[in-house]
Amino acid sequence: MTKNSNALPDIRKTQIFNAPIQKVWEAVATAEGMASWFMPNDMQPVVGHKFQINAGPFGMSPCKVTEAEPPHRLSFRWGKDWTLTFELKELDGKTEFTLIHSGWDTETVTEFGESHALVHDRMSGGWTGLVKKLGEYVEA
């Protein structure tokens, strides 16, 4: 397998939440849970399920679930380029949550004509805030 020299690193955000794994799973793997900290959607944690995320000014983003291993791992394609993965590990009643946003390439532009290089930094900062919001939701 050849390494893509134009690839940008995955965005990875890991945080430990003072919440049981099942509560975190429901927050990241159900439409209602995901809408509470991310964006409105009609997601179901079923491999092959096609759904949409309402990305506000960017409109409806098509997605497709590619992995679902409750309550430990969920992956889905987002738009034409990206994959989002949520990994959960149980830690004595707490949950280690890792978000991985992959599919970045310096030569690629989004559906909205912005380069991945430009969007990568913006999204990395955005994920920091969203993971914090997820933590506040599951710890409430």
Contacts in CASP RR format, 6 or more apart in sequence:
PFRMAT RR
TARGET T0000
AUTHOR 0000-0000-0000
METHOD contacts of the structure
MODEL  1
MTKNSNALPDIRKTQIFNAPIQKVWEAVATAEGMASWFMPNDMQPVVGHK
FQINAGPFGMSPCKVTEAEPPHRLSFRWGKDWTLTFELKELDGKTEFTLI
HSGWDTETVTEFGESHALVHDRMSGGWTGLVKKLGEYVEA
4 105 0 8 1.000
6 105 0 8 1.000
6 106 0 8 1.000
6 107 0 8 1.000
6 108 0 8 1.000
7 103 0 8 1.000
7 104 0 8 1.000
7 105 0 8 1.000
7 106 0 8 1.000
8 104 0 8 1.000
8 105 0 8 1.000
8 106 0 8 1.000
8 116 0 8 1.000
8 117 0 8 1.000
8 120 0 8 1.000
9 104 0 8 1.000
10 100 0 8 1.000
10 101 0 8 1.000
10 102 0 8 1.000
10 103 0 8 1.000
10 104 0 8 1.000
11 99 0 8 1.000
11 100 0 8 1.000
11 101 0 8 1.000
11 102 0 8 1.000
11 104 0 8 1.000
11 120 0 8 1.000
11 123 0 8 1.000
11 124 0 8 1.000
11 127 0 8 1.000
12 98 0 8 1.000
12 99 0 8 1.000
12 100 0 8 1.000
12 101 0 8 1.000
13 98 0 8 1.000
13 99 0 8 1.000
13 127 0 8 1.000
13 128 0 8 1.000
13 131 0 8 1.000
14 96 0 8 1.000
14 97 0 8 1.000
14 98 0 8 1.000
14 99 0 8 1.000
15 96 0 8 1.000
15 97 0 8 1.000
15 131 0 8 1.000
15 132 0 8 1.000
15 135 0 8 1.000
16 91 0 8 1.000
16 94 0 8 1.000
16 95 0 8 1.000
16 96 0 8 1.000
16 97 0 8 1.000
17 24 0 8 1.000
17 94 0 8 1.000
17 95 0 8 1.000
17 96 0 8 1.000
17 97 0 8 1.000
17 134 0 8 1.000
17 135 0 8 1.000
17 138 0 8 1.000
17 139 0 8 1.000
18 94 0 8 1.000
18 139 0 8 1.000
19 93 0 8 1.000
19 94 0 8 1.000
19 95 0 8 1.000
19 135 0 8 1.000
19 138 0 8 1.000
19 139 0 8 1.000
20 90 0 8 1.000
20 93 0 8 1.000
20 94 0 8 1.000
20 95 0 8 1.000
21 71 0 8 1.000
21 72 0 8 1.000
21 88 0 8 1.000
21 89 0 8 1.000
21 90 0 8 1.000
21 93 0 8 1.000
21 95 0 8 1.000
22 71 0 8 1.000
23 95 0 8 1.000
23 138 0 8 1.000
24 71 0 8 1.000
24 88 0 8 1.000
24 95 0 8 1.000
24 97 0 8 1.000
24 134 0 8 1.000
24 138 0 8 1.000
25 70 0 8 1.000
25 71 0 8 1.000
25 88 0 8 1.000
26 33 0 8 1.000
27 33 0 8 1.000
27 34 0 8 1.000
27 36 0 8 1.000
27 37 0 8 1.000
27 134 0 8 1.000
27 137 0 8 1.000
27 138 0 8 1.000
28 34 0 8 1.000
28 74 0 8 1.000
28 86 0 8 1.000
28 88 0 8 1.000
28 97 0 8 1.000
28 134 0 8 1.000
29 43 0 8 1.000
29 45 0 8 1.000
29 68 0 8 1.000
29 70 0 8 1.000
29 71 0 8 1.000
29 74 0 8 1.000
29 86 0 8 1.000
30 43 0 8 1.000
30 44 0 8 1.000
30 45 0 8 1.000
31 41 0 8 1.000
31 42 0 8 1.000
31 43 0 8 1.000
31 44 0 8 1.000
31 51 0 8 1.000
33 137 0 8 1.000
34 41 0 8 1.000
34 43 0 8 1.000
35 41 0 8 1.000
36 137 0 8 1.000
37 130 0 8 1.000
37 133 0 8 1.000
37 134 0 8 1.000
37 135 0 8 1.000
37 136 0 8 1.000
37 137 0 8 1.000
38 53 0 8 1.000
38 130 0 8 1.000
38 134 0 8 1.000
39 53 0 8 1.000
39 54 0 8 1.000
39 55 0 8 1.000
39 56 0 8 1.000
40 53 0 8 1.000
40 54 0 8 1.000
41 51 0 8 1.000
41 52 0 8 1.000
41 53 0 8 1.000
41 54 0 8 1.000
41 63 0 8 1.000
42 51 0 8 1.000
42 52 0 8 1.000
43 49 0 8 1.000
43 51 0 8 1.000
43 53 0 8 1.000
43 63 0 8 1.000
43 65 0 8 1.000
43 76 0 8 1.000
44 51 0 8 1.000
44 65 0 8 1.000
45 65 0 8 1.000
45 68 0 8 1.000
45 70 0 8 1.000
45 74 0 8 1.000
46 65 0 8 1.000
46 68 0 8 1.000
47 65 0 8 1.000
47 66 0 8 1.000
47 67 0 8 1.000
47 68 0 8 1.000
48 64 0 8 1.000
48 65 0 8 1.000
48 66 0 8 1.000
49 64 0 8 1.000
49 65 0 8 1.000
50 62 0 8 1.000
50 63 0 8 1.000
50 64 0 8 1.000
51 63 0 8 1.000
51 64 0 8 1.000
51 65 0 8 1.000
51 76 0 8 1.000
52 60 0 8 1.000
52 61 0 8 1.000
52 62 0 8 1.000
52 63 0 8 1.000
53 60 0 8 1.000
53 61 0 8 1.000
53 63 0 8 1.000
53 78 0 8 1.000
54 60 0 8 1.000
54 61 0 8 1.000
55 61 0 8 1.000
58 112 0 8 1.000
61 78 0 8 1.000
61 79 0 8 1.000
62 79 0 8 1.000
63 76 0 8 1.000
63 77 0 8 1.000
63 78 0 8 1.000
63 79 0 8 1.000
64 76 0 8 1.000
64 77 0 8 1.000
65 74 0 8 1.000
65 75 0 8 1.000
65 76 0 8 1.000
66 75 0 8 1.000
66 76 0 8 1.000
66 77 0 8 1.000
66 83 0 8 1.000
67 73 0 8 1.000
67 74 0 8 1.000
67 75 0 8 1.000
67 85 0 8 1.000
68 74 0 8 1.000
68 75 0 8 1.000
71 88 0 8 1.000
72 87 0 8 1.000
72 88 0 8 1.000
72 89 0 8 1.000
73 85 0 8 1.000
73 86 0 8 1.000
73 87 0 8 1.000
73 88 0 8 1.000
74 85 0 8 1.000
74 86 0 8 1.000
75 83 0 8 1.000
75 84 0 8 1.000
75 85 0 8 1.000
75 86 0 8 1.000
76 83 0 8 1.000
76 84 0 8 1.000
77 83 0 8 1.000
78 84 0 8 1.000
79 111 0 8 1.000
80 111 0 8 1.000
81 103 0 8 1.000
81 104 0 8 1.000
81 105 0 8 1.000
81 108 0 8 1.000
81 110 0 8 1.000
81 116 0 8 1.000
82 101 0 8 1.000
82 102 0 8 1.000
82 103 0 8 1.000
82 104 0 8 1.000
83 100 0 8 1.000
83 101 0 8 1.000
83 102 0 8 1.000
83 103 0 8 1.000
84 99 0 8 1.000
84 100 0 8 1.000
84 101 0 8 1.000
85 98 0 8 1.000
85 99 0 8 1.000
85 100 0 8 1.000
85 102 0 8 1.000
86 97 0 8 1.000
86 98 0 8 1.000
86 99 0 8 1.000
87 97 0 8 1.000
87 98 0 8 1.000
87 100 0 8 1.000
88 95 0 8 1.000
88 96 0 8 1.000
88 97 0 8 1.000
88 98 0 8 1.000
89 95 0 8 1.000
89 96 0 8 1.000
95 138 0 8 1.000
97 131 0 8 1.000
97 134 0 8 1.000
97 135 0 8 1.000
99 127 0 8 1.000
99 131 0 8 1.000
101 123 0 8 1.000
101 127 0 8 1.000
103 116 0 8 1.000
104 116 0 8 1.000
104 120 0 8 1.000
105 116 0 8 1.000
106 115 0 8 1.000
106 116 0 8 1.000
106 117 0 8 1.000
107 116 0 8 1.000
108 115 0 8 1.000
108 116 0 8 1.000
109 115 0 8 1.000
109 116 0 8 1.000
110 116 0 8 1.000
110 119 0 8 1.000
END
